[in-house]
Amino acid sequence: MKRSKSLAAVACVALVSTLAACGGDGDDGGDNPTSDRKFEQAASGFGKVPDAEGPAPEVEGATAGGEITVLVPLDPGPEDLDPTNGWSVLGNSIQQAYTNRSLTQYRRNADGDMELVPDIATDLGRPNEDFTEWTFTIKDNVRWETGDPVTPEEVKFGIERSFDTETFTSGPGQAYSVGTIDCGEDYAGPEKSGDCPGITTDGQDITIKMVKPFPDMDFWGSFMAMGPVPLENSEFPAYGRDPLATGPYVIDEFRVNESLTLTKNPEWDPASDPARHQYADKLIFKFDQDQAKADQILLSDSAESQTIISNKLGATNASKLEEVLGDRFIQQTGQCVSYKNPDYTKITDINVRKAIAYAYDFDNIMLAGGNIPGVTRIEASAIMPPGMSGRKEYFPDGEQITFQPEKSKELLAEAGAEGYKLTMIYDDSDPVLKASAEQEKKGYEQGGFTVEMIPYQEDYYALYDDMNSPINKKLNLRNSNWCSDWPSASTMIPPLLQTGQAYNTSYFSEQEIDDRIEEIATLPLDEQPGAWGDLDEQIGTEFFPLIPVAYRNDLFGAGSKIGGFTGDAAMSAINYKDLYVIQ
């Protein structure tokens, strides 16, 4: 899952979301809480409760009413709210908690762990013996905000829609529907190709046939793309501005890159939902906020700040915020990695790609971008993040790559590429983002490169996906910022490295790797994690097509009248489902 769709994430590690917003006010990191806090490793998996029923367990002390404002520093938010397009951490964490339901979902249990539970389905699905067919029964008490019942046919239509990768260029269907669900060769969604014969309905049941074993369908079912869409009046892009809600809140107002306002959905039946709550009367999300101002609001404990949540805390004020907020200061783990992506079609010498890695000034880039080295970011090595099942601890060049500009120069000389020119984009709209990019440029220049930085403030993933863009054609250094979609490398290595995938921004393509990716999916379940780990090591050592630069934690904070404030390890985000205003 892309951490973010914005260039705010570029500055966080001087790169670009699963597919996150950064923090800080651009100084040297100030009074960072590095003495007391360390990087926290994510768990390797989540439990499953297939018979979980609604209503969701009450949050202790929760009260109804009030208004919550969520500040989102340095991230412009989702470009649209169409559920088929949802594949960013920020957008999905909000919509899946409040407005859009799907086959399955996550909830936080009493121990603080995330677990997979049913959503609009009665259970987590019933697979056949080899996982090539799954059947879900749709509950009869799930309704649209209009009061109309959600039907299996609308769920089928929503799933079919995920095949239309030309329309939904940012959607996850390209990775998990196409090539997995058996809709026939070249199927391109209901608008272009009509009915998918591999998805059938019978009463309240929907059966999905696969072209290959897919044991993770219950996890894939938690995405909005695996939920209902109305059969009529759901054309893109209009539907993405105001999609119908099935969750506890409806969209009152959506201003792209500015704000999202949600109010209670009277048609939501808590008896149908084992995970969500409807405590607050209204929630307002304000995107692209100034980091320093957001920090100061929380530090003030003013009347305004008491019902404020910040989706990112800046490193400069971290220790002060921790002291003031106490339990309302969260360090959240997640299986998330930030990468630099040399263009594999242009930078063909592995020594040049390694030189880029050695010229990446990790500590100074992190500090300039408002992060805390050793706490919210640690240096990466493998493609898979810590905590992922099957991960191997290896180093692409035999040892941890650190900032060594002289080593970078040696590698460039060995490749006959002294002074090699790197061309990249950066966001110059905020001092933090600009400072981080400039620090990155400085490191590359110390390592023997020349650097061209192109100012760019739009959606960088859309740019990277546009092969006809004059700007994109100039680039030879891109980036990706990714969180696992569920605890498996199948949600990281294929989306980032398989030929033709939208988030393969290195444009890496090797037939033997593509073949092995397809082969691993057919292995016995207990063999797959180790096989992914081996493939990770093979890709990293033999090809080094993308450079893992940082494993991620993030800091969140809330005002004194916010209750139910916890983290969501499944989404690497705030657990929005349990929030309430203390009355």
C-alpha positions as CSV (number, residue, x, y, z in Angstrom):
1,M,0.0,0.0,0.0
2,K,1.5,3.3,-1.0
3,R,2.2,5.3,2.1
4,S,1.0,8.5,0.6
5,K,0.1,10.1,-2.8
6,S,1.9,13.3,-2.0
7,L,5.4,14.7,-2.4
8,A,5.3,15.3,1.4
9,A,6.5,11.8,1.7
10,V,9.4,12.6,-0.6
11,A,10.9,14.9,2.0
12,C,10.3,12.5,4.8
13,V,13.1,10.5,3.5
14,A,13.9,12.8,0.7
15,L,12.0,10.6,-1.6
16,V,8.3,10.4,-2.3
17,S,2.5,5.5,0.1
18,T,1.3,2.8,0.8
19,L,1.9,3.9,-1.3
20,A,3.2,9.5,4.4
21,A,3.3,12.8,5.6
22,C,6.4,14.2,7.2
23,G,7.0,16.5,10.1
24,G,9.3,19.0,11.7
25,D,10.1,22.7,11.0
26,G,13.3,22.2,9.1
27,D,15.9,22.7,11.8
28,D,18.4,20.2,13.1
29,G,16.0,18.0,15.0
30,G,16.2,19.9,18.3
31,D,15.4,18.0,21.5
32,N,14.6,14.6,19.9
33,P,13.6,11.9,22.4
34,T,16.2,9.5,21.2
35,S,17.5,8.8,24.7
36,D,14.3,7.1,25.8
37,R,12.7,5.8,22.6
38,K,13.9,3.3,20.0
39,F,12.5,2.1,16.7
40,E,9.7,-0.4,17.3
41,Q,9.5,-3.5,15.1
42,A,6.1,-4.4,13.6
43,A,4.4,-7.8,14.4
44,S,4.7,-10.5,11.8
45,G,1.0,-11.2,11.5
46,F,-2.6,-10.6,12.7
47,G,-5.1,-12.9,14.4
48,K,-8.4,-13.9,12.8
49,V,-11.9,-14.0,14.4
50,P,-14.1,-15.4,11.6
51,D,-17.3,-15.5,13.8
52,A,-17.0,-12.0,15.2
53,E,-20.5,-10.3,15.2
54,G,-21.8,-6.8,15.8
55,P,-22.1,-4.5,17.6
56,A,-18.4,-3.8,18.2
57,P,-17.3,-4.1,21.8
58,E,-17.7,-0.7,23.5
59,V,-14.6,1.3,24.2
60,E,-14.2,1.8,27.9
61,G,-15.4,5.2,29.0
62,A,-16.6,6.2,25.6
63,T,-19.2,8.9,25.3
64,A,-21.3,10.0,22.3
65,G,-21.3,13.5,20.8
66,G,-18.9,16.2,20.0
67,E,-16.6,17.1,17.0
68,I,-13.1,15.9,16.2
69,T,-10.7,17.7,14.0
70,V,-7.8,15.8,12.5
71,L,-4.8,17.8,11.2
72,V,-2.8,16.2,8.4
73,P,0.5,18.0,8.1
74,L,2.3,18.2,4.8
75,D,0.0,15.8,2.9
76,P,-2.7,17.0,0.5
77,G,-4.9,14.0,1.1
78,P,-6.6,11.7,-1.4
79,E,-7.3,13.0,-4.9
80,D,-10.7,11.2,-4.9
81,L,-12.7,9.0,-2.6
82,D,-13.7,6.3,-5.1
83,P,-13.4,3.0,-3.2
84,T,-12.0,1.2,-6.2
85,N,-9.1,3.7,-6.3
86,G,-8.2,3.5,-2.7
87,W,-4.6,2.4,-2.1
88,S,-3.0,5.0,0.2
89,V,-2.5,4.6,3.9
90,L,-4.1,8.0,4.7
91,G,-7.2,7.6,2.5
92,N,-7.8,4.0,3.3
93,S,-7.4,4.4,7.1
94,I,-10.1,7.1,7.0
95,Q,-12.5,5.7,4.6
96,Q,-12.4,2.1,5.8
97,A,-13.0,3.3,9.3
98,Y,-15.9,5.6,8.6
99,T,-17.5,5.5,5.2
100,N,-16.8,2.4,3.1
101,R,-17.3,-1.2,4.1
102,S,-16.0,-4.3,2.4
103,L,-16.0,-8.1,2.8
104,T,-13.7,-8.1,5.8
105,Q,-12.0,-5.6,8.1
106,Y,-9.6,-5.1,11.0
107,R,-10.3,-4.2,14.6
108,R,-8.2,-3.6,17.6
109,N,-8.8,-6.1,20.4
110,A,-8.5,-5.7,24.2
111,D,-4.8,-6.6,24.1
112,G,-4.1,-3.8,21.6
113,D,-3.5,-6.2,18.7
114,M,-5.2,-5.9,15.3
115,E,-7.3,-8.8,14.2
116,L,-9.1,-9.6,11.0
117,V,-12.9,-9.9,11.4
118,P,-15.9,-10.0,9.0
119,D,-17.5,-6.8,7.7
120,I,-20.4,-7.0,5.3
121,A,-19.8,-10.7,5.0
122,T,-21.0,-13.1,7.7
123,D,-17.5,-14.6,8.1
124,L,-14.0,-14.4,6.6
125,G,-15.0,-16.4,3.6
126,R,-15.1,-20.1,2.9
127,P,-12.4,-21.4,0.5
128,N,-12.3,-24.7,-1.3
129,E,-9.4,-27.1,-0.5
130,D,-6.9,-25.5,-2.8
131,F,-8.0,-21.9,-2.3
132,T,-9.1,-21.5,-5.9
133,E,-12.6,-20.6,-5.0
134,W,-14.0,-18.5,-2.2
135,T,-17.6,-18.0,-1.1
136,F,-18.9,-15.1,1.1
137,T,-22.4,-14.6,2.4
138,I,-23.5,-10.9,2.5
139,K,-25.3,-9.8,5.6
140,D,-28.9,-8.7,5.1
141,N,-28.7,-5.7,7.5
142,V,-26.0,-3.7,5.6
143,R,-27.5,-0.6,4.0
144,W,-26.4,2.4,1.9
145,E,-26.9,5.9,3.3
146,T,-30.0,6.0,1.2
147,G,-31.6,3.2,3.2
148,D,-31.4,0.7,0.4
149,P,-29.9,-2.7,1.2
150,V,-26.5,-3.6,-0.1
151,T,-26.8,-6.6,-2.5
152,P,-24.4,-9.3,-3.6
153,E,-24.8,-8.0,-7.1
154,E,-23.4,-4.6,-6.0
155,V,-20.4,-6.3,-4.3
156,K,-19.8,-8.3,-7.5
157,F,-20.0,-5.0,-9.5
158,G,-17.5,-3.4,-7.1
159,I,-15.0,-6.3,-7.5
160,E,-15.4,-6.3,-11.3
161,R,-14.7,-2.6,-11.3
162,S,-11.2,-3.3,-9.8
163,F,-10.1,-4.8,-13.1
164,D,-10.5,-1.5,-14.9
165,T,-6.9,-0.4,-14.4
166,E,-7.0,2.2,-17.1
167,T,-9.7,4.1,-15.2
168,F,-8.5,3.4,-11.7
169,T,-4.8,3.9,-12.3
170,S,-4.1,4.2,-8.5
171,G,-6.2,1.2,-7.4
172,P,-5.0,-2.1,-5.9
173,G,-6.9,-4.2,-8.4
174,Q,-4.0,-4.2,-10.8
175,A,-2.0,-6.2,-8.2
176,Y,-4.6,-8.5,-6.6
177,S,-7.6,-8.8,-9.0
178,V,-5.9,-8.9,-12.4
179,G,-4.2,-12.2,-12.8
180,T,-5.8,-13.7,-9.6
181,I,-9.6,-13.6,-10.0
182,D,-10.8,-15.7,-13.0
183,C,-12.6,-13.1,-15.2
184,G,-11.1,-14.3,-18.4
185,E,-8.2,-13.0,-20.5
186,D,-8.1,-9.2,-21.0
187,Y,-11.1,-8.6,-18.8
188,A,-11.2,-4.8,-18.1
189,G,-14.1,-4.2,-15.8
190,P,-17.9,-4.1,-16.2
191,E,-18.0,-0.8,-18.3
192,K,-15.6,-2.2,-20.9
193,S,-16.0,-6.0,-20.7
194,G,-19.4,-6.6,-19.2
195,D,-20.0,-9.5,-16.8
196,C,-17.2,-11.5,-15.1
197,P,-18.2,-15.2,-15.3
198,G,-15.8,-16.0,-12.4
199,I,-17.8,-14.0,-9.9
200,T,-21.3,-15.3,-9.4
201,T,-24.1,-14.6,-6.9
202,D,-26.8,-16.9,-5.5
203,G,-29.1,-15.4,-3.0
204,Q,-26.9,-13.6,-0.4
205,D,-23.8,-15.6,-1.5
206,I,-21.1,-14.4,-3.8
207,T,-18.5,-16.9,-5.1
208,I,-15.2,-15.8,-6.5
209,K,-13.1,-18.2,-8.7
210,M,-9.4,-17.8,-8.9
211,V,-6.9,-18.6,-11.7
212,K,-4.4,-19.8,-9.1
213,P,-4.5,-20.6,-5.4
214,F,-5.1,-17.4,-3.4
215,P,-5.2,-18.1,0.3
216,D,-5.1,-14.4,1.2
217,M,-8.5,-13.6,-0.2
218,D,-9.8,-12.9,3.3
219,F,-7.1,-10.2,3.7
220,W,-7.7,-8.8,0.2
221,G,-11.3,-8.6,1.2
222,S,-10.6,-5.8,3.7
223,F,-9.9,-3.4,0.9
224,M,-12.6,-1.0,-0.3
225,A,-12.1,-2.4,-3.8
226,M,-13.6,-5.6,-2.5
227,G,-16.8,-3.8,-1.4
228,P,-20.1,-2.7,-3.0
229,V,-20.6,0.0,-5.6
230,P,-24.0,1.1,-6.8
231,L,-25.0,-0.4,-10.2
232,E,-26.1,3.0,-11.4
233,N,-24.7,6.6,-11.0
234,S,-21.2,5.4,-10.1
235,E,-19.2,6.6,-13.0
236,F,-15.7,7.8,-12.4
237,P,-14.6,10.5,-11.7
238,A,-17.9,12.0,-10.5
239,Y,-18.6,9.1,-8.0
240,G,-15.2,9.7,-6.4
241,R,-16.2,13.2,-5.3
242,D,-19.1,11.9,-3.2
243,P,-19.4,8.1,-3.0
244,L,-22.4,6.6,-1.1
245,A,-21.5,5.5,2.4
246,T,-22.2,2.1,4.0
247,G,-20.3,2.9,7.2
248,P,-21.1,4.9,10.3
249,Y,-20.5,8.2,8.6
250,V,-21.4,9.9,5.4
251,I,-19.4,12.5,3.4
252,D,-20.8,15.9,4.2
253,E,-18.2,17.8,2.2
254,F,-15.0,16.9,0.3
255,R,-12.6,19.6,-0.9
256,V,-9.7,18.0,-2.8
257,N,-6.4,18.8,-1.2
258,E,-8.1,20.8,1.5
259,S,-10.6,19.0,3.8
260,L,-13.0,16.2,4.3
261,T,-16.1,16.5,6.6
262,L,-18.0,13.5,7.9
263,T,-21.3,13.3,9.7
264,K,-23.3,10.5,11.2
265,N,-25.0,8.0,8.9
266,P,-28.5,7.2,10.3
267,E,-28.7,4.1,8.1
268,W,-25.7,2.3,9.6
269,D,-26.7,-0.6,11.7
270,P,-24.2,-1.3,14.5
271,A,-25.6,-4.8,14.9
272,S,-24.1,-5.5,11.4
273,D,-20.6,-4.2,12.3
274,P,-18.2,-6.0,14.7
275,A,-15.5,-3.3,14.6
276,R,-16.7,0.3,14.0
277,H,-18.2,2.9,16.3
278,Q,-20.2,6.1,15.8
279,Y,-19.3,8.2,18.8
280,A,-18.5,11.7,17.5
281,D,-21.2,13.7,15.8
282,K,-18.8,15.1,13.2
283,L,-15.2,14.6,12.0
284,I,-13.2,17.1,10.0
285,F,-9.9,16.2,8.3
286,K,-7.7,19.2,7.3
287,F,-5.1,18.3,4.8
288,D,-1.7,19.9,3.9
289,Q,-1.3,21.5,7.3
290,D,1.8,23.3,8.5
291,Q,3.8,20.9,10.8
292,A,5.0,23.5,13.2
293,K,1.6,25.1,13.7
294,A,0.0,21.7,14.2
295,D,2.6,20.9,16.9
296,Q,2.0,24.2,18.7
297,I,-1.8,23.7,18.7
298,L,-1.3,20.5,20.6
299,L,1.2,22.0,23.0
300,S,-1.0,24.9,23.9
301,D,-3.8,22.7,25.5
302,S,-6.2,25.5,24.4
303,A,-9.9,25.0,24.0
304,E,-9.2,24.5,20.3
305,S,-6.5,21.9,20.9
306,Q,-8.5,19.7,23.2
307,T,-10.4,17.9,20.4
308,I,-7.6,18.0,17.9
309,I,-5.7,15.1,16.6
310,S,-2.4,15.4,14.6
311,N,-1.7,12.7,12.0
312,K,2.0,13.6,12.3
313,L,4.2,15.1,15.0
314,G,7.4,17.0,14.2
315,A,10.7,15.8,15.4
316,T,11.7,19.3,16.7
317,N,8.9,19.3,19.3
318,A,8.7,15.5,19.9
319,S,10.0,15.4,23.5
320,K,7.9,18.4,24.5
321,L,4.8,16.8,22.9
322,E,5.5,13.5,24.6
323,E,5.7,15.3,28.0
324,V,2.5,17.3,27.4
325,L,0.4,14.6,25.8
326,G,1.5,11.5,27.8
327,D,-0.7,8.6,26.7
328,R,-2.0,10.7,23.9
329,F,1.5,10.5,22.2
330,I,1.7,7.4,20.0
331,Q,4.7,5.9,18.3
332,Q,3.2,3.6,15.7
333,T,4.9,0.7,14.0
334,G,4.1,-0.7,10.6
335,Q,5.6,-2.9,7.9
336,C,6.6,0.2,5.9
337,V,9.7,0.9,3.8
338,S,10.9,4.0,1.9
339,Y,13.0,3.4,-1.2
340,K,15.0,5.2,-3.9
341,N,14.3,3.9,-7.3
342,P,17.0,4.3,-10.0
343,D,15.6,3.9,-13.4
344,Y,16.6,0.4,-14.4
345,T,16.3,1.2,-18.1
346,K,18.7,4.1,-17.9
347,I,21.0,3.4,-15.0
348,T,22.1,-0.1,-16.2
349,D,25.3,-0.5,-14.2
350,I,24.7,-1.9,-10.7
351,N,27.8,0.0,-9.5
352,V,26.1,3.3,-10.3
353,R,23.0,2.2,-8.4
354,K,25.2,1.2,-5.4
355,A,27.0,4.6,-5.7
356,I,23.6,6.3,-5.3
357,A,23.0,4.3,-2.1
358,Y,26.4,5.2,-0.6
359,A,25.8,8.9,-1.5
360,Y,22.5,8.9,0.4
361,D,23.1,11.0,3.6
362,F,20.6,9.2,5.8
363,D,21.0,11.1,9.1
364,N,21.0,14.6,7.7
365,I,18.2,13.9,5.3
366,M,16.1,12.4,8.1
367,L,16.7,15.4,10.4
368,A,16.1,17.9,7.6
369,G,12.8,16.2,6.9
370,G,11.6,16.3,10.5
371,N,12.3,12.7,11.4
372,I,14.3,11.1,14.2
373,P,17.1,8.7,13.1
374,G,17.0,5.6,15.2
375,V,13.4,6.2,16.3
376,T,11.0,7.1,13.5
377,R,13.4,6.0,10.8
378,I,16.2,3.4,10.8
379,E,18.5,2.5,7.9
380,A,17.1,-0.2,5.7
381,S,18.8,-3.1,3.9
382,A,16.4,-5.7,2.7
383,I,13.3,-5.0,0.5
384,M,11.0,-6.7,3.1
385,P,10.6,-4.8,6.4
386,P,11.5,-6.1,9.9
387,G,8.8,-8.3,11.3
388,M,7.6,-9.7,8.0
389,S,7.4,-13.5,7.9
390,G,10.3,-15.1,5.9
391,R,12.4,-11.9,5.9
392,K,16.2,-12.5,5.6
393,E,18.7,-10.2,7.2
394,Y,21.1,-9.6,4.4
395,F,23.1,-6.6,3.0
396,P,23.1,-6.0,-0.8
397,D,26.8,-5.0,-0.7
398,G,27.9,-7.4,2.0
399,E,27.5,-4.8,4.9
400,Q,25.0,-2.1,5.8
401,I,25.2,0.6,3.2
402,T,25.8,3.9,5.0
403,F,26.7,7.4,3.8
404,Q,30.2,7.0,2.4
405,P,30.7,9.6,-0.4
406,E,34.3,8.4,-1.1
407,K,32.9,4.8,-1.7
408,S,30.4,6.3,-4.0
409,K,33.1,8.0,-6.0
410,E,35.1,4.8,-6.2
411,L,32.1,2.9,-7.6
412,L,31.4,5.6,-10.2
413,A,35.1,5.5,-11.3
414,E,34.9,1.7,-11.6
415,A,31.8,2.1,-13.8
416,G,33.5,4.8,-15.9
417,A,30.7,7.2,-14.8
418,E,32.4,10.0,-12.9
419,G,30.1,13.0,-12.6
420,Y,27.0,10.9,-13.5
421,K,23.9,13.1,-13.7
422,L,20.9,12.3,-11.5
423,T,17.6,13.9,-12.4
424,M,14.8,13.9,-9.7
425,I,11.7,15.8,-8.7
426,Y,11.2,17.6,-5.3
427,D,8.5,19.6,-3.7
428,D,9.5,23.2,-3.1
429,S,6.1,24.2,-1.6
430,D,7.3,23.9,2.0
431,P,10.6,24.8,3.7
432,V,10.9,21.3,5.3
433,L,10.4,19.5,2.0
434,K,12.8,21.8,0.2
435,A,15.5,21.5,3.0
436,S,15.3,17.7,2.9
437,A,15.6,17.6,-0.9
438,E,18.6,20.0,-0.8
439,Q,20.3,17.8,1.8
440,E,19.8,14.8,-0.5
441,K,21.3,16.7,-3.4
442,K,24.3,17.8,-1.3
443,G,25.0,14.1,-0.4
444,Y,24.9,13.0,-4.0
445,E,27.2,15.8,-5.1
446,Q,29.6,14.8,-2.3
447,G,29.5,11.3,-3.7
448,G,30.6,12.4,-7.2
449,F,27.2,12.9,-8.9
450,T,25.9,16.0,-10.6
451,V,22.2,16.6,-9.8
452,E,19.2,18.3,-11.4
453,M,16.2,18.8,-9.2
454,I,12.9,19.7,-10.8
455,P,10.3,21.4,-8.7
456,Y,7.1,19.4,-8.7
457,Q,4.1,19.8,-6.4
458,E,1.5,17.4,-7.9
459,D,0.8,13.7,-7.4
460,Y,4.2,12.1,-8.0
461,Y,2.9,8.6,-8.6
462,A,0.6,9.9,-11.3
463,L,3.7,11.5,-12.9
464,Y,5.7,8.2,-12.7
465,D,2.8,6.3,-14.3
466,D,2.6,8.8,-17.2
467,M,5.1,7.4,-19.7
468,N,4.4,10.3,-22.1
469,S,5.2,13.1,-19.6
470,P,8.2,15.2,-20.7
471,I,9.1,15.6,-17.0
472,N,8.9,11.8,-16.3
473,K,11.0,11.1,-19.4
474,K,13.8,13.3,-18.0
475,L,13.9,11.5,-14.6
476,N,16.4,8.7,-13.8
477,L,15.8,8.7,-10.1
478,R,12.4,8.1,-8.6
479,N,11.1,6.8,-5.4
480,S,8.4,4.7,-3.6
481,N,7.1,4.6,-0.1
482,W,5.3,1.4,0.7
483,C,3.5,-0.4,3.5
484,S,2.5,-4.1,3.3
485,D,-1.2,-4.6,2.4
486,W,-1.2,-7.5,4.8
487,P,1.7,-9.4,6.5
488,S,3.1,-11.1,3.4
489,A,5.9,-10.2,1.0
490,S,3.3,-10.9,-1.8
491,T,2.0,-7.4,-1.1
492,M,5.5,-5.8,-1.4
493,I,7.7,-7.6,-3.9
494,P,5.2,-8.0,-6.8
495,P,3.7,-4.5,-6.7
496,L,7.2,-2.9,-6.5
497,L,9.2,-5.1,-8.7
498,Q,7.1,-7.2,-11.1
499,T,7.2,-6.0,-14.7
500,G,4.4,-3.6,-15.6
501,Q,3.1,-2.9,-12.1
502,A,2.2,0.7,-11.6
503,Y,4.3,1.2,-8.5
504,N,7.4,-0.4,-10.0
505,T,8.8,3.1,-10.4
506,S,12.3,1.7,-11.2
507,Y,10.8,0.1,-14.3
508,F,12.6,-3.0,-13.3
509,S,12.0,-6.0,-15.5
510,E,13.7,-9.3,-15.4
511,Q,11.9,-12.4,-16.8
512,E,13.4,-14.8,-14.2
513,I,12.2,-12.6,-11.4
514,D,8.7,-12.4,-12.9
515,D,8.6,-16.1,-13.3
516,R,9.7,-16.7,-9.8
517,I,7.0,-14.3,-8.5
518,E,4.4,-16.3,-10.3
519,E,5.8,-19.6,-9.1
520,I,5.9,-18.7,-5.4
521,A,2.2,-18.1,-5.4
522,T,1.7,-21.8,-6.3
523,L,3.9,-23.1,-3.5
524,P,2.5,-24.8,-0.3
525,L,1.6,-22.1,2.2
526,D,4.3,-23.0,4.6
527,E,7.0,-22.6,1.9
528,Q,6.0,-19.2,0.6
529,P,7.5,-16.9,3.3
530,G,10.9,-18.5,3.0
531,A,10.7,-18.3,-0.8
532,W,9.9,-14.6,-0.7
533,G,12.9,-14.1,1.6
534,D,15.2,-15.9,-0.8
535,L,13.8,-13.9,-3.7
536,D,14.3,-10.6,-1.8
537,E,17.9,-11.5,-1.3
538,Q,18.4,-12.5,-4.9
539,I,16.9,-9.3,-6.2
540,G,18.9,-7.1,-3.8
541,T,22.3,-8.8,-4.3
542,E,22.1,-9.6,-8.1
543,F,20.2,-6.7,-9.4
544,F,19.8,-4.0,-6.7
545,P,17.0,-2.3,-8.7
546,L,15.7,-0.2,-5.9
547,I,17.4,1.1,-2.8
548,P,15.7,0.4,0.6
549,V,16.7,3.5,2.6
550,A,14.4,3.6,5.7
551,Y,12.2,1.5,7.8
552,R,9.5,3.6,9.4
553,N,7.7,4.4,12.6
554,D,5.4,7.4,12.9
555,L,4.3,9.7,15.7
556,F,0.7,10.8,16.3
557,G,-0.8,13.0,19.0
558,A,-4.2,14.0,20.4
559,G,-5.7,16.7,22.6
560,S,-6.9,16.3,26.2
561,K,-10.5,15.6,25.3
562,I,-9.9,12.9,22.7
563,G,-10.6,9.3,24.0
564,G,-10.0,6.0,22.4
565,F,-6.8,7.2,20.9
566,T,-4.7,4.2,19.8
567,G,-2.7,3.1,16.8
568,D,-3.6,0.7,14.0
569,A,-0.7,-1.7,13.1
570,A,-2.7,-3.2,10.2
571,M,-2.9,0.2,8.5
572,S,0.3,1.8,10.0
573,A,-2.0,4.6,11.0
574,I,-4.3,6.0,13.7
575,N,-7.0,3.6,14.8
576,Y,-9.9,5.9,13.8
577,K,-12.6,3.4,14.6
578,D,-12.5,3.9,18.4
579,L,-12.2,7.7,18.7
580,Y,-14.6,9.7,20.9
581,V,-14.8,13.1,22.5
582,I,-14.6,13.0,26.3
583,Q,-17.7,14.9,27.6
